[in-house]
Amino acid sequence: MDIMETIKDQIEGNRVILYMKGSPNQPQCGFSARTVQALMACGQKFAYVDILSNPEIRANLPTYGNWPTFPQLWVDGELIGGCDIVCDLGDSGELSEIIVGEGGSES
């Protein structure tokens, strides 16, 4: 399977997926660690891909999403952004709304 197909399948097959350096339990950079903290504060499960152990994904995902840096958070097939955007959304409470999704919680 072509690497772009693999990336597409990962993004479409997981409602919330984070492309990061390392794993949620052992992030390998500060940006990934901050992004994971913001995501975990939402209390929802998410998939992840360690780009350090997947060099083809690391090389091709920036082209796929037209976003040059890592980590990258994708929700419902759409790129949300990197560390600064995710953390800002987390601070404002919007990240939880995005992660929980439509009808996920009562107002």
GUNUBA-524903 format. One record per residue: x, y, z of N, C-alpha, C in turn; residue in three letters. Coordinates in pm, whole numbers, plus 50000, padded with zeros to 5 digits. Layout:
! GUNUBA-524903
X;Y;Z;X;Y;Z;X;Y;Z;ALA
...
//
This chain:
! GUNUBA-524903
50084;49882;50000;50000;50000;50000;50089;50125;50000;MET
50051;50222;49921;50120;50350;49912;50114;50422;50048;ASP
50220;50494;50084;50226;50560;50215;50115;50665;50229;ILE
50080;50733;50122;49971;50832;50129;49837;50762;50155;MET
49820;50642;50100;49699;50563;50128;49696;50520;50275;GLU
49812;50482;50326;49823;50443;50467;49784;50558;50558;THR
49837;50677;50529;49803;50795;50609;49654;50824;50601;ILE
49600;50820;50480;49456;50845;50460;49374;50745;50540;LYS
49411;50618;50536;49339;50514;50611;49347;50538;50762;ASP
49463;50580;50811;49478;50608;50954;49387;50722;50996;GLN
49387;50829;50917;49307;50947;50951;49159;50918;50941;ILE
49119;50844;50838;48977;50811;50822;48932;50702;50918;GLU
49024;50617;50962;48989;50504;51048;48990;50536;51197;GLY
49034;50655;51233;49040;50695;51373;48978;50834;51387;ASN
48874;50845;51466;48806;50974;51481;48902;51081;51531;ARG
48987;51046;51629;49087;51138;51683;49222;51068;51675;VAL
49315;51128;51602;49449;51069;51588;49554;51178;51600;ILE
49658;51146;51675;49768;51238;51696;49895;51177;51637;LEU
49957;51251;51548;50089;51214;51496;50190;51289;51582;TYR
50274;51213;51651;50362;51273;51751;50497;51205;51755;MET
50588;51264;51829;50718;51202;51854;50709;51127;51985;LYS
50718;50994;51976;50705;50909;52093;50563;50859;52109;GLY
50528;50829;52234;50394;50779;52266;50334;50868;52374;SER
50202;50859;52396;50141;50940;52502;50206;50916;52639;PRO
50249;50793;52666;50313;50763;52794;50460;50804;52798;ASN
50522;50816;52681;50663;50856;52673;50685;50948;52553;GLN
50634;51071;52561;50658;51165;52451;50807;51194;52438;PRO
50853;51212;52315;50995;51232;52289;51031;51376;52257;GLN
50936;51468;52277;50968;51611;52265;50866;51689;52346;CYS
50903;51808;52384;50816;51891;52467;50685;51928;52400;GLY
50689;51951;52268;50567;51986;52197;50467;51871;52199;PHE
50518;51749;52177;50430;51632;52183;50376;51614;52325;SER
50460;51635;52426;50417;51620;52565;50305;51719;52599;ALA
50319;51844;52557;50216;51945;52585;50086;51913;52513;ARG
50097;51864;52390;49978;51830;52312;49904;51713;52376;THR
49979;51611;52418;49919;51495;52485;49848;51539;52614;VAL
49909;51627;52691;49846;51675;52815;49712;51743;52784;GLN
49709;51827;52682;49585;51895;52644;49479;51794;52601;ALA
49520;51694;52524;49425;51591;52479;49374;51507;52596;LEU
49464;51465;52683;49424;51381;52795;49329;51456;52889;MET
49344;51587;52899;49255;51666;52984;49110;51662;52934;ALA
49092;51625;52807;48956;51613;52751;48887;51485;52794;CYS
48965;51388;52844;48907;51264;52894;48856;51167;52789;GLY
48899;51184;52665;48853;51096;52558;48971;51016;52504;GLN
48941;50897;52453;49046;50814;52393;49086;50873;52259;LYS
49213;50851;52223;49262;50894;52093;49368;50797;52046;PHE
49381;50786;51915;49485;50704;51855;49608;50791;51836;ALA
49722;50726;51823;49845;50801;51795;49935;50720;51704;TYR
50024;50791;51637;50127;50730;51555;50259;50795;51595;VAL
50355;50713;51632;50490;50761;51664;50565;50781;51534;ASP
50587;50906;51497;50654;50934;51370;50802;50901;51374;ILE
50860;50890;51493;51001;50854;51503;51025;50710;51460;LEU
50927;50623;51487;50941;50483;51446;50873;50456;51312;SER
50819;50560;51250;50755;50550;51119;50809;50661;51027;ASN
50935;50645;50982;50999;50753;50904;50927;50789;50775;PRO
50859;50692;50712;50786;50724;50589;50669;50817;50617;GLU
50601;50793;50728;50491;50882;50766;50547;51018;50803;ILE
50656;51019;50877;50719;51147;50916;50756;51229;50793;ARG
50803;51162;50689;50846;51231;50568;50728;51278;50481;ALA
50617;51206;50484;50508;51233;50391;50386;51303;50450;ASN
50364;51294;50580;50247;51357;50640;50245;51509;50620;LEU
50359;51579;50629;50355;51724;50605;50299;51760;50467;PRO
50327;51678;50367;50272;51700;50233;50123;51668;50232;THR
50085;51559;50294;49945;51516;50297;49856;51624;50359;TYR
49897;51677;50473;49814;51773;50544;49850;51918;50519;GLY
49954;51942;50437;50001;52077;50412;50033;52149;50544;ASN
50097;52076;50634;50136;52128;50766;50276;52076;50793;TRP
50375;52164;50811;50515;52120;50811;50566;52060;50942;PRO
50498;52081;51053;50556;52043;51182;50477;51934;51253;THR
50538;51881;51357;50477;51780;51443;50478;51833;51586;PHE
50383;51792;51666;50274;51698;51642;50165;51756;51552;PRO
50079;51665;51503;49962;51703;51425;49842;51630;51482;GLN
49738;51705;51515;49613;51647;51564;49509;51652;51454;LEU
49449;51537;51428;49342;51523;51329;49216;51475;51401;TRP
49103;51538;51372;48974;51497;51429;48872;51492;51317;VAL
48801;51382;51307;48700;51362;51203;48755;51391;51064;ASP
48879;51348;51040;48940;51362;50907;48995;51500;50876;GLY
48987;51593;50972;49035;51729;50948;49153;51761;51039;GLU
49251;51828;50984;49366;51872;51061;49324;51986;51154;LEU
49345;51966;51283;49316;52071;51381;49437;52163;51392;ILE
49557;52104;51401;49678;52183;51406;49784;52117;51491;GLY
49883;52198;51528;49995;52151;51607;49983;52190;51753;GLY
50095;52188;51821;50099;52207;51965;50035;52338;52010;CYS
50076;52450;51953;50025;52580;51998;49874;52590;51980;ASP
49824;52546;51865;49680;52553;51839;49605;52461;51934;ILE
49652;52339;51951;49585;52243;52040;49584;52295;52183;VAL
49696;52348;52228;49704;52400;52366;49614;52522;52384;CYS
49610;52611;52285;49520;52726;52293;49374;52682;52297;ASP
49339;52583;52214;49203;52530;52216;49172;52464;52350;LEU
49272;52396;52407;49255;52334;52538;49231;52438;52646;GLY
49309;52546;52643;49295;52653;52743;49159;52721;52735;ASP
49104;52733;52614;48975;52802;52596;48856;52710;52619;SER
48881;52579;52628;48772;52483;52644;48719;52430;52512;GLY
48763;52488;52401;48714;52445;52271;48761;52306;52231;GLU
48880;52267;52277;48934;52136;52239;48842;52025;52286;LEU
48793;52036;52407;48702;51935;52460;48576;51924;52375;SER
48523;52037;52330;48405;52037;52245;48435;51968;52113;GLU
48553;51993;52057;48592;51932;51931;48610;51781;51949;ILE
48676;51742;52057;48706;51600;52080;48580;51521;52114;ILE
48494;51577;52198;48371;51507;52236;48280;51496;52114;VAL
48276;51600;52032;48199;51596;51907;48053;51624;51928;GLY
47980;51620;51819;47837;51647;51818;47762;51550;51908;GLU
47681;51605;51996;47597;51520;52081;47671;51441;52184;GLY
47802;51468;52202;47881;51390;52297;47857;51427;52441;GLY
47807;51548;52465;47776;51586;52603;47658;51680;52604;SER
47585;51679;52713;47467;51765;52728;47511;51903;52774;GLU
47448;52006;52724;47478;52142;52768;47394;52178;52889;SER
//
